[in-house]
């Protein structure tokens, strides 16, 4: 009857049971069978309170929600269009940069499509870009910022790995540095494609008056990336301190200076952002308990021995890992995938000599590609709903971007130095 419980849990997941319920049930059942006191699950929740880095998650999330509620995205679009609109593909590059920056702060690619789509899609169409190109660009750009600080998935990956204690120790700062060059590679490749695709478009002339007006309008938002990222990369801020500075700065600018978020609206914004944080923390807590069970039951060790017996070299393992993660990215949101799969994958990857920092960048790069991988990538359906277009059209429009980013994922996977050079590992 030992097979009945896993089958029941899978059935519950397919029927739509909350993910934390399925994970918690599997951990409780596992510990019960091993005759371990079930209070160990509550103890794992308590361990969350002992992680100083965890403060960064609610703070960055709240800052991202404040930005999405304000007119900051519109100001950033106007600024980048004023500065880059004179070149071929300028507006497309504007879309890439704006979406990447927005996703880095919100940690949610679907939010980026919904929040910025209303601004960028009509602007691209008015500028003469093809409909399919515009749809593909925005759908793809929604997940580009996951490799840039202060991305919540990067922070969450670091927390999970630190708790596992497998392989060489890592810090969140190292992950932020590791994601910089791979993220820039993706932006450069898509920017080059945008320039090539729009080479026949007419260009708008550069206007000093418009550039000056856009700079003045966005004067309070422009310093934010430099303060936060500069503080983190220079070592002046710890990640949790950078999160506190970010949320204080955004709060003052959007609520008191621009006054775009009325004080009566503020409790609702706080509630919406903390609901998301609560979901992440509950999943993380039960996943830490589930991870402990997996380690105690030696499941990662057995899985590694099985894979090692059938896959003899690191190259083949990386190929299969990419395929698996692409499929995983179409089925699970990135937070769930991190807390469920990293405890299983990390010991195996370390056994093949893969650095934990490199594994994190591979994982996130594949997951952000999985968001718009046909047929069930989540961003495809969000964009279809947002722009009122058939999903089949979204499939066609994202294919060129998919293959370009697939190329960058392969470069990231098989050229470890791209991820490991800046952190010095």
C-alpha positions as CSV (number, residue, x, y, z in Angstrom):
1,X,0.0,0.0,0.0
2,X,3.0,2.3,0.1
3,X,2.2,3.4,-3.4
4,X,-1.3,4.6,-2.5
5,X,-0.2,7.8,-0.7
6,X,1.9,9.2,-3.5
7,X,-0.9,8.4,-5.9
8,X,-3.4,10.2,-3.6
9,X,-1.2,13.3,-3.3
10,X,-0.7,13.5,-7.1
11,X,-4.5,13.2,-7.5
12,X,-5.0,16.0,-5.0
13,X,-2.6,18.2,-6.9
14,X,-4.3,17.5,-10.2
15,X,-7.7,18.4,-8.6
16,X,-6.4,21.8,-7.6
17,X,-5.4,21.3,-3.9
18,X,-3.2,24.1,-2.7
19,X,0.5,23.3,-3.3
20,X,1.5,23.8,0.4
21,X,-1.2,21.3,1.4
22,X,0.3,18.6,-0.9
23,X,3.9,19.3,0.2
24,X,3.0,19.4,3.9
25,X,1.0,16.1,3.6
26,X,3.9,14.4,1.9
27,X,6.3,15.6,4.6
28,X,3.9,14.5,7.5
29,X,3.3,11.1,5.9
30,X,7.0,10.6,5.4
31,X,8.0,11.4,8.9
32,X,5.1,9.4,10.3
33,X,6.3,6.3,8.4
34,X,9.8,6.9,9.7
35,X,8.4,7.2,13.2
36,X,9.8,10.8,13.6
37,X,7.9,13.2,15.8
38,X,5.7,15.3,13.6
39,X,6.6,18.5,15.5
40,X,9.6,18.6,13.2
41,X,7.4,20.3,10.6
42,X,6.6,23.1,13.1
43,X,10.3,23.4,13.9
44,X,11.1,24.0,10.2
45,X,8.6,26.9,10.2
46,X,10.4,28.3,13.2
47,X,13.7,28.1,11.3
48,X,12.3,30.7,8.8
49,X,12.3,33.3,11.6
50,X,16.1,32.7,12.1
51,X,17.0,33.7,8.5
52,X,18.0,37.4,8.4
53,X,17.9,37.3,4.5
54,X,14.2,36.5,4.6
55,X,13.4,40.1,5.5
56,X,14.3,41.0,1.9
57,X,11.3,39.1,0.4
58,X,8.4,41.1,2.0
59,X,10.3,44.4,1.5
60,X,11.1,43.9,-2.1
61,X,7.7,42.6,-2.8
62,X,6.0,45.6,-1.3
63,X,8.3,48.0,-3.2
64,X,7.4,46.2,-6.5
65,X,3.7,46.5,-5.8
66,X,4.0,50.2,-5.0
67,X,5.8,50.7,-8.3
68,X,3.1,48.8,-10.2
69,X,0.4,50.9,-8.6
70,X,2.0,54.2,-9.6
71,X,2.8,55.8,-12.9
72,X,6.4,54.9,-12.6
73,X,6.2,52.3,-15.5
74,X,4.8,55.0,-17.8
75,X,7.5,57.5,-16.9
76,X,10.2,54.9,-17.5
77,X,8.7,54.0,-21.0
78,X,8.6,57.7,-21.9
79,X,12.2,58.3,-20.8
80,X,13.7,55.3,-22.6
81,X,11.7,56.1,-25.7
82,X,13.0,59.7,-25.7
83,X,16.6,58.5,-25.4
84,X,16.5,55.5,-27.7
85,X,13.6,56.2,-30.1
86,X,16.0,57.6,-32.8
87,X,17.6,54.2,-33.5
88,X,16.3,51.2,-35.3
89,X,14.6,48.9,-32.8
90,X,14.7,51.7,-30.2
91,X,11.2,51.2,-28.9
92,X,11.7,47.4,-28.9
93,X,14.8,47.9,-26.8
94,X,12.8,50.2,-24.5
95,X,10.3,47.4,-24.0
96,X,13.1,44.9,-23.2
97,X,14.8,47.1,-20.7
98,X,11.7,48.4,-19.0
99,X,10.2,44.9,-18.6
100,X,13.5,43.4,-17.4
101,X,13.8,46.2,-14.7
102,X,10.2,45.8,-13.7
103,X,10.3,42.0,-13.4
104,X,13.6,42.3,-11.4
105,X,11.7,44.3,-8.7
106,X,8.4,42.5,-8.8
107,X,9.7,39.0,-9.3
108,X,6.6,38.1,-11.3
109,X,6.6,38.0,-15.1
110,X,2.8,37.8,-15.4
111,X,2.5,41.1,-13.4
112,X,4.9,42.7,-15.9
113,X,2.8,41.6,-18.9
114,X,-0.4,42.9,-17.3
115,X,1.1,46.1,-16.0
116,X,3.2,47.2,-18.9
117,X,1.4,45.6,-21.8
118,X,-1.2,48.4,-21.9
119,X,1.6,50.9,-22.4
120,X,4.1,49.0,-24.6
121,X,1.8,47.1,-27.0
122,X,-0.1,50.2,-28.4
123,X,3.2,52.1,-28.6
124,X,4.9,49.3,-30.6
125,X,1.9,49.1,-33.0
126,X,1.8,52.9,-33.5
127,X,5.6,52.8,-34.3
128,X,5.0,50.4,-37.1
129,X,6.1,47.1,-35.6
130,X,4.4,44.0,-36.8
131,X,1.7,42.6,-34.5
132,X,3.3,39.2,-34.0
133,X,6.6,40.8,-33.3
134,X,5.0,43.1,-30.7
135,X,3.1,40.3,-29.0
136,X,6.2,38.0,-29.0
137,X,8.4,40.8,-27.6
138,X,6.2,41.7,-24.7
139,X,5.3,38.1,-23.8
140,X,9.0,37.2,-23.8
141,X,10.2,40.3,-22.0
142,X,7.9,39.6,-19.1
143,X,10.4,37.1,-17.6
144,X,13.7,38.7,-18.6
145,X,14.4,40.3,-15.2
146,X,14.6,37.1,-13.1
147,X,18.4,37.0,-13.3
148,X,18.9,40.6,-12.2
149,X,19.0,41.8,-8.6
150,X,16.9,42.1,-6.5
151,X,15.0,39.2,-8.1
152,X,13.0,37.3,-5.5
153,X,13.6,33.9,-7.2
154,X,17.4,34.5,-6.9
155,X,17.0,35.3,-3.2
156,X,14.7,32.3,-2.6
157,X,17.2,30.0,-4.4
158,X,20.0,31.2,-2.2
159,X,17.9,30.6,1.0
160,X,17.0,27.0,-0.1
161,X,20.6,26.2,-1.0
162,X,22.0,27.7,2.3
163,X,19.6,25.5,4.3
164,X,20.6,22.4,2.4
165,X,24.3,23.0,3.0
166,X,25.3,20.9,-0.1
167,X,28.3,21.9,-2.2
168,X,30.4,25.1,-1.8
169,X,28.8,27.7,0.4
170,X,27.2,30.7,-1.4
171,X,25.8,34.1,-0.6
172,X,22.9,36.0,-2.1
173,X,25.4,38.7,-3.2
174,X,27.2,36.1,-5.3
175,X,24.0,35.1,-7.0
176,X,23.2,38.7,-7.8
177,X,26.6,39.0,-9.4
178,X,26.3,35.7,-11.2
179,X,23.1,36.6,-12.9
180,X,24.4,39.9,-14.3
181,X,26.3,38.7,-17.4
182,X,23.8,35.9,-18.4
183,X,21.0,38.4,-18.0
184,X,22.8,41.0,-20.1
185,X,23.5,38.3,-22.8
186,X,19.8,37.7,-23.1
187,X,19.1,41.4,-23.4
188,X,21.8,41.9,-26.0
189,X,20.7,38.9,-28.2
190,X,17.1,40.1,-28.2
191,X,18.1,43.7,-28.8
192,X,20.1,42.6,-31.8
193,X,17.1,40.7,-33.1
194,X,14.9,43.8,-32.5
195,X,17.3,46.0,-34.4
196,X,17.4,43.6,-37.3
197,X,13.7,43.1,-37.4
198,X,13.0,46.8,-37.5
199,X,15.7,47.8,-40.0
200,X,13.1,49.1,-42.5
201,X,11.2,51.2,-40.0
202,X,11.2,55.0,-40.2
203,X,12.9,56.6,-37.2
204,X,11.8,59.5,-35.0
205,X,14.2,62.3,-34.7
206,X,15.9,62.9,-31.4
207,X,14.4,65.8,-29.4
208,X,16.4,67.5,-26.7
209,X,13.3,69.1,-25.3
210,X,11.4,65.7,-25.1
211,X,14.5,64.0,-23.5
212,X,14.8,66.8,-21.0
213,X,11.1,66.7,-20.1
214,X,11.2,62.9,-19.7
215,X,14.4,63.1,-17.6
216,X,12.7,65.6,-15.3
217,X,9.5,63.6,-15.1
218,X,11.4,60.4,-14.1
219,X,14.0,62.3,-11.9
220,X,12.9,60.5,-8.8
221,X,12.8,57.0,-10.3
222,X,16.2,57.2,-12.1
223,X,18.4,56.9,-9.0
224,X,16.6,53.8,-7.7
225,X,18.5,51.1,-9.6
226,X,21.8,52.9,-9.0
227,X,21.1,53.2,-5.3
228,X,20.0,49.6,-4.8
229,X,22.2,47.7,-7.3
230,X,25.2,49.9,-6.7
231,X,24.9,49.4,-3.0
232,X,24.5,45.6,-3.3
233,X,27.3,45.1,-5.9
234,X,29.7,47.4,-4.1
235,X,29.2,45.6,-0.8
236,X,27.9,48.8,0.9
237,X,24.5,47.3,1.5
238,X,23.6,43.8,2.6
239,X,20.6,42.4,0.7
240,X,18.2,42.9,3.5
241,X,19.5,46.5,4.1
242,X,19.1,47.2,0.3
243,X,15.5,45.9,0.5
244,X,14.7,48.3,3.4
245,X,16.3,51.3,1.5
246,X,14.3,50.3,-1.6
247,X,10.9,50.2,0.1
248,X,11.5,53.4,2.0
249,X,12.7,55.3,-1.1
250,X,9.8,54.0,-3.3
251,X,7.3,54.7,-0.5
252,X,8.4,58.3,-0.1
253,X,8.6,59.0,-3.9
254,X,5.3,57.4,-5.0
255,X,3.1,58.2,-1.9
256,X,4.4,61.6,-0.7
257,X,6.2,63.2,-3.7
258,X,4.2,62.0,-6.7
259,X,1.1,61.3,-4.6
260,X,0.0,58.7,-7.1
261,X,-1.0,56.2,-4.4
262,X,-3.6,57.7,-2.0
263,X,-3.2,56.9,1.6
264,X,-6.6,55.2,1.8
265,X,-5.4,52.9,-1.0
266,X,-2.2,51.9,0.8
267,X,-3.7,49.2,3.1
268,X,-5.1,47.4,0.0
269,X,-1.6,47.5,-1.6
270,X,0.0,46.2,1.6
271,X,-2.6,43.4,1.8
272,X,-2.1,42.3,-1.8
273,X,1.7,42.3,-1.5
274,X,1.7,40.4,1.8
275,X,-0.8,37.8,0.5
276,X,1.9,36.9,-2.1
277,X,4.6,37.0,0.6
278,X,2.5,34.7,2.9
279,X,2.0,32.2,0.1
280,X,5.8,32.1,-0.6
281,X,6.6,31.7,3.1
282,X,4.1,28.9,3.7
283,X,5.3,27.0,0.7
284,X,8.9,27.6,1.8
285,X,8.2,26.4,5.4
286,X,6.6,23.1,4.4
287,X,9.2,22.6,1.7
288,X,12.0,22.8,4.3
289,X,10.2,20.1,6.2
290,X,9.8,18.0,3.1
291,X,13.5,18.6,2.3
292,X,14.5,17.3,5.7
293,X,12.4,14.1,5.1
294,X,14.0,13.6,1.6
295,X,17.5,13.9,3.2
296,X,16.7,11.6,6.1
297,X,15.2,9.0,3.7
298,X,18.4,9.4,1.5
299,X,16.2,10.0,-1.6
300,X,18.7,12.4,-3.3
301,X,21.5,9.9,-2.7
302,X,19.6,7.1,-4.3
303,X,18.5,9.3,-7.2
304,X,22.1,10.4,-7.8
305,X,23.2,6.8,-7.8
306,X,20.5,5.8,-10.3
307,X,21.4,8.7,-12.6
308,X,25.1,8.1,-12.2
309,X,24.6,4.5,-13.2
310,X,22.8,5.5,-16.4
311,X,24.4,8.8,-17.3
312,X,28.2,8.7,-17.3
313,X,29.2,12.3,-18.2
314,X,28.4,15.8,-17.1
315,X,27.5,17.0,-20.7
316,X,24.7,14.5,-21.0
317,X,23.4,15.3,-17.6
318,X,23.3,19.0,-18.5
319,X,21.4,18.3,-21.7
320,X,18.8,16.3,-19.8
321,X,18.6,18.9,-17.1
322,X,17.8,21.6,-19.6
323,X,15.0,19.6,-21.2
324,X,13.6,18.7,-17.8
325,X,13.7,22.3,-16.5
326,X,12.0,23.6,-19.7
327,X,9.1,21.2,-19.2
328,X,9.0,22.1,-15.5
329,X,8.8,25.8,-16.2
330,X,5.7,25.3,-18.3
331,X,3.9,23.4,-15.4
332,X,5.0,25.1,-12.2
333,X,5.4,28.7,-11.0
334,X,9.0,29.5,-10.3
335,X,8.7,29.7,-6.5
336,X,7.1,26.3,-6.3
337,X,9.6,24.8,-8.7
338,X,12.5,26.2,-6.6
339,X,11.4,24.8,-3.3
340,X,10.3,21.4,-4.6
341,X,13.1,20.6,-7.1
342,X,16.3,22.3,-5.8
343,X,16.6,19.9,-2.8
344,X,16.5,17.0,-5.3
345,X,18.7,18.5,-8.1
346,X,21.4,20.2,-6.1
347,X,23.1,17.1,-4.6
348,X,23.0,15.4,-8.0
349,X,24.4,18.5,-9.8
350,X,27.2,18.8,-7.2
351,X,28.0,15.2,-7.7
352,X,28.7,16.0,-11.4
353,X,31.0,18.9,-10.4
354,X,28.5,21.7,-11.1
355,X,28.9,24.8,-8.9
356,X,25.7,25.6,-6.9
357,X,25.8,29.2,-8.1
358,X,26.0,28.1,-11.7
359,X,23.1,25.6,-11.1
360,X,21.0,28.5,-9.8
361,X,21.5,30.6,-13.0
362,X,20.9,27.5,-15.2
363,X,17.7,26.8,-13.3
364,X,16.3,30.3,-13.5
365,X,17.3,30.8,-17.1
366,X,15.4,27.7,-18.1
367,X,12.4,28.5,-15.9
368,X,12.1,32.0,-17.5
369,X,12.2,30.3,-20.9
370,X,9.6,27.8,-19.7
371,X,7.1,30.6,-19.0
372,X,6.5,31.0,-22.7
373,X,7.3,27.5,-24.0
374,X,4.4,26.1,-26.0
375,X,2.0,24.5,-25.5
376,X,1.3,25.4,-21.8
377,X,3.7,28.2,-20.8
378,X,1.9,30.4,-18.3
379,X,2.9,33.7,-20.0
380,X,1.3,32.6,-23.2
381,X,-2.1,32.4,-21.6
382,X,-1.6,35.6,-19.6
383,X,-0.7,37.5,-22.8
384,X,-3.6,35.9,-24.7
385,X,-6.0,37.2,-22.1
386,X,-4.3,40.6,-21.8
387,X,-4.2,41.3,-25.5
388,X,-7.4,39.4,-26.5
389,X,-5.5,37.3,-29.0
390,X,-5.7,33.5,-29.7
391,X,-3.2,31.4,-27.9
392,X,-2.1,29.9,-31.2
393,X,-1.1,33.4,-32.4
394,X,1.0,33.8,-29.3
395,X,2.7,30.4,-30.0
396,X,3.7,31.7,-33.5
397,X,4.7,35.2,-32.2
398,X,7.1,33.9,-29.5
399,X,8.9,31.2,-31.5
400,X,11.7,33.4,-32.8
401,X,12.3,34.8,-29.3
402,X,12.1,31.3,-27.9
403,X,14.9,29.9,-30.1
404,X,17.1,33.0,-29.5
405,X,16.8,32.6,-25.8
406,X,17.2,28.9,-26.0
407,X,20.6,29.6,-27.6
408,X,21.5,31.9,-24.7
409,X,20.4,29.2,-22.2
410,X,22.7,26.7,-23.9
411,X,25.6,29.3,-23.7
412,X,24.8,29.9,-20.0
413,X,24.7,26.1,-19.4
414,X,27.9,25.1,-21.2
415,X,30.0,28.2,-20.4
416,X,30.2,28.3,-16.6
417,X,32.6,31.2,-16.5
418,X,29.8,33.5,-17.8
419,X,28.1,33.0,-14.4
420,X,31.1,32.4,-12.2
421,X,33.5,35.1,-13.3
422,X,32.0,38.1,-11.5
423,X,31.4,36.2,-8.2
424,X,35.0,34.9,-8.4
425,X,34.2,31.3,-7.9
